[in-house]
Every structure is written in structure tokens, then in C-alpha cells.
């Protein structure tokens, strides 16, 4: 089974590298935001620069997880190769696991430009241990968005999946404090921010890289969103399988 997972992962990675626009787009927008807003306005404050770097790393990773995965799955469903794979005796697990691992690889590639800019052009500081902890927190933090991407991909056709994933992505990024610190947002936005998954994900990363005390409500809501998206993604997969293969 592990060899099948690795084979699918390798195939999907090659597929992404051959058409790298998704990876480049996921890395481009956080890097531009870093250069335009963080470097000139928060670059000299070590704590602000460190947390802002973490926020924009999450921004890029979330794009790869939600938009990239949602569009990839929806496009895959429209190809004649997909029904054949679904009939193989190995079952859906190797393909699913390969898709998740390939998405994680694309996600880690997308955060490199922001990480390099934070190291070179700001006063952001981090120890090797906290950097590893931060990357681990990033992987955990994007799980609900990957599940959300799977849900979108299994429910919608590719054109609709692109639009819906973008409509979900940007409001959650703004409300979660990825583009502006939560403290500078209006009070009603700050109150709402605690209940979106992006805020809990950001709190987890800020704790990992800067030692900031996380908001308990935000972390609980992140766990709730993760559970809800897992149920939704499983339902969407079974619904798709029942409609196309029954």
C-alpha cells in the first residue's frame, strides 16, 4: 500500500511541476503582500515581523490547500482516467493519500519566498526549534482547509470550484487576521474573527513561532471546523461515488 501511495504522490507532483502556475500563484501573492506591507511597516519590529511572516506563510499554504486542492479534485473528476482509477481493487486510499501529500509539498514550496523575505528584509527572529515547530503547526493548521478543498472539489465542477474556493478563501483570510492584525480591526470583526478557522490556525502558528498565548476559543473553533469539514468531505465523496458509480 505504501508503494502505491508513493507512486500516486510522485505522479501528482510531476503533474504539478509540469504546470507550475498553481504553485507560483500560491507563492506570489503572499510574497507581494510581504514586500508591500510587512517589510516597510512592520519590518523593524521583531515580534510584529515574526507574526506577520507566519500569517503570510499560512495565507500561501491555505491557498494551496483550499483553492489548489478544490480545483485539482474537481478537474480530476472530469477526466476519463478518474473513473478507471476508482474501479481498481486498491480502493480510493492511495489516490487520496497521494493527493494530500502532493498538496502538502506544494504548500511547503509556496511558503519559501515569504520565509526568505522575512529572514533577509525584516527583523523577524526565530530559533531552529521554533521554526520546526512552526512548520509542524502550519501542517496541522491547514488540515481543515484541505478538507474544505476536498468538499468543494467533490461537490462542484471545476469552473464553479475555482470561484467558490476564492469566495471562501479571501473573506476567511481577512477575518482571520492574516492580512491585518486582529487588534486593528473593528470590534465586531474581532469578535467574529474568533469563530472562523483561519483565526485559530493563525493563533496556533503565532504560538509556535513567537510564543504568543493562543486564544482558547479560536483553537476550539479550529478543532470544530476540522471535524465538521471531515464529515462534509466524507459525505461529498460518498455522494459523488454513489452518483457516478452506482
C-alpha positions as CSV (number, residue, x, y, z in Angstrom):
1,X,0.0,0.0,0.0
2,X,2.8,2.4,0.8
3,X,4.4,1.9,-2.6
4,X,1.0,2.8,-4.2
5,X,0.8,6.0,-2.1
6,X,4.3,7.0,-3.1
7,X,3.6,6.2,-6.8
8,X,0.5,8.4,-6.7
9,X,2.3,11.2,-4.9
10,X,5.1,11.1,-7.4
11,X,2.7,11.2,-10.3
12,X,0.7,14.1,-8.9
13,X,3.9,16.1,-8.1
14,X,5.2,15.6,-11.6
15,X,1.8,16.8,-12.8
16,X,2.0,20.0,-10.7
17,X,5.6,20.7,-11.7
18,X,4.8,20.4,-15.4
19,X,2.1,23.1,-15.0
20,X,3.5,25.1,-12.1
21,X,1.2,28.1,-12.3
22,X,-0.7,27.0,-9.2
23,X,2.4,26.8,-7.1
24,X,3.7,30.1,-8.4
25,X,0.4,31.8,-7.8
26,X,0.2,30.5,-4.2
27,X,3.7,31.9,-3.6
28,X,3.3,35.1,-5.5
29,X,0.5,36.9,-3.6
30,X,1.9,36.3,-0.1
31,X,5.4,37.4,-1.3
32,X,3.9,40.6,-2.8
33,X,2.0,41.4,0.4
34,X,5.1,40.7,2.5
35,X,7.2,43.1,0.3
36,X,4.5,45.8,0.1
37,X,3.1,45.9,3.7
38,X,5.2,43.9,6.2
39,X,8.7,45.0,5.2
40,X,8.1,48.8,5.2
41,X,5.7,49.0,8.1
42,X,6.5,46.2,10.5
43,X,9.9,45.0,9.4
44,X,11.8,46.8,12.2
45,X,9.7,45.3,15.0
46,X,10.9,41.7,15.7
47,X,7.6,40.4,17.2
48,X,5.4,42.1,14.6
49,X,7.6,40.9,11.7
50,X,7.8,37.4,13.0
51,X,4.0,37.0,13.5
52,X,3.3,38.7,10.1
53,X,5.7,36.3,8.4
54,X,3.8,33.4,10.0
55,X,0.5,34.9,8.9
56,X,1.5,35.2,5.3
57,X,3.0,31.7,5.3
58,X,-0.4,30.5,6.4
59,X,-2.0,32.6,3.6
60,X,0.1,30.9,1.0
61,X,-0.4,27.4,2.5
62,X,-4.2,28.0,2.8
63,X,-4.4,28.9,-0.9
64,X,-2.6,25.7,-1.9
65,X,-4.8,23.7,0.5
66,X,-8.2,25.1,-0.3
67,X,-8.1,26.6,-3.8
68,X,-5.4,24.2,-5.2
69,X,-6.9,21.0,-3.9
70,X,-10.5,22.0,-4.6
71,X,-9.8,22.8,-8.3
72,X,-7.5,19.8,-8.7
73,X,-10.1,17.3,-7.4
74,X,-12.9,18.9,-9.5
75,X,-10.8,18.8,-12.6
76,X,-9.7,15.2,-11.9
77,X,-13.4,14.1,-11.6
78,X,-14.0,15.3,-15.2
79,X,-11.2,13.2,-16.7
80,X,-11.9,9.7,-18.1
81,X,-8.9,8.4,-16.2
82,X,-10.6,9.0,-12.9
83,X,-13.4,6.5,-13.2
84,X,-10.9,3.8,-14.1
85,X,-8.8,4.5,-11.0
86,X,-11.9,4.4,-8.9
87,X,-12.6,0.8,-10.1
88,X,-9.2,-0.6,-9.1
89,X,-9.1,-3.1,-6.2
90,X,-6.7,-0.9,-4.2
91,X,-9.6,1.5,-3.4
92,X,-9.5,5.3,-3.0
93,X,-7.0,5.5,-0.2
94,X,-3.7,5.5,-2.2
95,X,-5.0,8.2,-4.6
96,X,-6.4,10.3,-1.6
97,X,-3.1,10.0,0.3
98,X,-1.1,10.8,-2.7
99,X,-3.2,13.9,-3.4
100,X,-2.8,15.1,0.2
101,X,1.0,14.5,0.3
102,X,1.4,16.3,-3.1
103,X,-0.7,19.2,-1.8
104,X,1.5,19.4,1.4
105,X,4.6,19.5,-0.8
106,X,3.1,22.3,-2.9
107,X,2.1,24.1,0.3
108,X,5.6,24.0,1.7
109,X,7.1,25.2,-1.6
110,X,4.6,28.2,-1.6
111,X,5.8,29.5,1.8
112,X,9.5,29.6,1.0
113,X,9.5,33.1,-0.6
114,X,7.8,34.6,2.4
115,X,10.2,32.8,4.8
116,X,13.2,34.1,2.9
117,X,11.9,37.7,2.8
118,X,11.2,37.6,6.5
119,X,14.8,36.4,7.1
120,X,16.5,38.9,4.8
121,X,14.4,42.1,4.9
122,X,12.9,42.2,8.4
123,X,14.0,41.9,12.0
124,X,12.0,38.7,12.4
125,X,13.8,36.3,14.7
126,X,13.2,32.6,15.3
127,X,15.2,29.7,16.6
128,X,15.7,26.4,14.6
129,X,13.4,24.6,17.1
130,X,10.6,27.2,16.8
131,X,11.0,27.1,13.0
132,X,10.4,23.3,13.0
133,X,7.6,23.7,15.5
134,X,6.1,26.4,13.3
135,X,6.2,24.2,10.2
136,X,4.5,21.4,12.1
137,X,1.9,23.9,13.3
138,X,1.4,25.0,9.7
139,X,0.7,21.5,8.6
140,X,-1.8,21.0,11.4
141,X,-3.4,24.4,10.7
142,X,-4.2,23.7,7.0
143,X,-6.0,20.4,7.7
144,X,-9.5,22.0,7.8
145,X,-8.8,23.9,4.6
146,X,-7.6,20.8,2.8
147,X,-10.8,19.1,3.9
148,X,-12.8,22.1,2.7
149,X,-11.0,21.9,-0.6
150,X,-11.9,18.2,-0.9
151,X,-15.6,19.1,-0.2
152,X,-15.6,21.8,-2.9
153,X,-13.9,19.6,-5.4
154,X,-16.3,16.6,-4.9
155,X,-19.4,18.8,-5.0
156,X,-18.7,21.2,-7.8
157,X,-17.5,21.2,-11.4
158,X,-14.0,22.8,-12.0
159,X,-15.2,26.3,-13.1
160,X,-17.5,26.6,-10.1
161,X,-14.9,25.1,-7.7
162,X,-12.4,27.9,-8.7
163,X,-15.0,30.7,-8.0
164,X,-16.3,29.2,-4.8
165,X,-12.9,28.4,-3.3
166,X,-11.9,32.0,-3.9
167,X,-15.1,33.3,-2.3
168,X,-14.3,31.2,0.7
169,X,-10.6,31.9,0.8
170,X,-10.4,35.7,0.9
171,X,-13.1,36.5,3.5
172,X,-11.7,33.9,5.8
173,X,-8.1,35.2,5.3
174,X,-9.2,38.8,6.1
175,X,-11.5,37.8,9.1
176,X,-8.8,35.5,10.5
177,X,-6.2,38.3,10.7
178,X,-3.8,37.1,8.1
179,X,-3.6,40.4,6.2
180,X,-4.3,42.8,9.1
181,X,-3.6,42.2,12.8
182,X,-6.8,41.4,14.6
183,X,-6.1,44.3,17.1
184,X,-6.6,47.0,14.4
185,X,-9.9,45.6,13.0
186,X,-13.3,46.9,14.2
187,X,-14.6,45.4,17.4
188,X,-17.4,43.4,15.7
189,X,-14.9,41.9,13.2
190,X,-12.6,41.0,16.1
191,X,-15.5,39.2,17.8
192,X,-16.4,37.3,14.6
193,X,-12.8,36.5,13.9
194,X,-12.6,34.1,16.8
195,X,-15.1,31.8,15.1
196,X,-13.5,31.4,11.7
197,X,-10.9,28.6,11.2
198,X,-8.3,31.0,9.9
199,X,-8.0,32.8,13.3
200,X,-7.5,29.5,15.2
201,X,-4.9,28.4,12.6
202,X,-3.1,31.8,12.9
203,X,-3.2,31.6,16.7
204,X,-1.6,28.1,16.6
205,X,1.2,29.4,14.3
206,X,1.8,32.6,16.3
207,X,2.2,30.4,19.4
208,X,4.6,28.1,17.7
209,X,6.9,30.7,16.2
210,X,6.6,33.6,18.7
211,X,5.4,32.1,21.9
212,X,2.2,34.1,21.9
213,X,-0.5,32.8,24.2
214,X,-3.3,31.4,21.9
215,X,-6.9,32.3,22.3
216,X,-8.7,29.2,23.6
217,X,-12.0,29.9,21.8
218,X,-10.2,30.2,18.5
219,X,-8.4,26.9,19.0
220,X,-11.7,25.1,20.0
221,X,-13.3,26.5,16.9
222,X,-10.4,25.3,14.7
223,X,-11.0,21.8,16.1
224,X,-14.7,22.1,15.5
225,X,-14.2,23.3,11.9
226,X,-11.8,20.4,11.3
227,X,-14.3,17.9,12.5
228,X,-17.2,19.4,10.5
229,X,-15.1,19.6,7.3
230,X,-14.0,16.0,7.7
231,X,-17.7,14.9,7.9
232,X,-18.5,17.2,4.9
233,X,-15.7,15.8,2.8
234,X,-16.6,12.2,3.6
235,X,-20.2,12.9,2.7
236,X,-19.2,14.6,-0.6
237,X,-17.0,11.7,-1.6
238,X,-19.7,9.1,-0.9
239,X,-22.3,11.3,-2.8
240,X,-20.0,11.6,-5.8
241,X,-19.3,7.9,-5.8
242,X,-23.0,7.0,-5.4
243,X,-24.0,9.2,-8.3
244,X,-21.2,8.2,-10.7
245,X,-20.6,4.5,-9.9
246,X,-23.9,3.1,-8.6
